[in-house]
Structures are given as C-alpha cells and as structure tokens.
Amino acid sequence: MTARHDLEHLSDDALVERFKAQGGDRYFAEIARRHGRPIQAACRNILRDDSLAEDLTQETFQRAFTEIGRFQDGNLRGWLFTIARRLCINHLKS
C-alpha cells in the first residue's frame, strides 16, 4: 500500500489538520494532487493562457502552503479557488 493510498481516504479537513499538527509535505502534496487540476482549469479559464495558468496554479499552492494556518474547517476547494482567482485578477490588472 503506497503512502498516497493511505491518504486518499482522509477528508480535506483531516489532511489540513494533520499538516498543521505534524507538518510533513505528504499531506499538502495530497491536497495539491486532489485540487491541482481544477485550480489550473479555473486559472486557464480566467487567463486564456496555459503557461500562465500553470504558473499561477503553482503560486496558488505556494500561497496556500504558507497561509494554511489561517484556513479554518470548511471548504478547502473554495478557499483554494479564492486564492487562485485573486492571483489571476491581480495578474490581469498588472
């Protein structure tokens, strides 16, 4: 059984709590694996540029990694989409 398979049964909230409590990139890597494609698709829809969407997706997860302490139980995907949308809009404004 792989380490990733061990994490697949955990909810997003459980992954966040374990990451906050224990650190360990494997919990955050699972979050990124679950939500990376939808976030990148959203960025692509806003930006209409595949390469830029990929860059801002990475930036979204970098920002989430550093700010995850501020996330409270709830809609992790929605929180990630909010970060991505703000980054995309800020990019378009600049």
C-alpha positions, 0 to 999 in steps of 0.5 A: 500500500503506497503512502498516497493510498493511505491518504486518499481516504482522509477528508480535506479537513483531516489532511489540513489538520494533520499538516498543521499538527505534524507538518510533513509535505505528504499531506499538502502534496495530497491536497495539491494532487486532489485540487491541482487540476481544477485550480489550473482549469479555473486559472486557464479559464480566467487567463486564456493562457496555459503557461500562465495558468500553470504558473499561477496554479503553482503560486496558488499552492505556494500561497496556500502552503504558507497561509494554511494556518489561517484556513479554518474547517470548511471548504478547502476547494473554495478557499483554494479557488479564492486564492487562485482567482485573486492571483489571476485578477491581480495578474490581469490588472498588472 
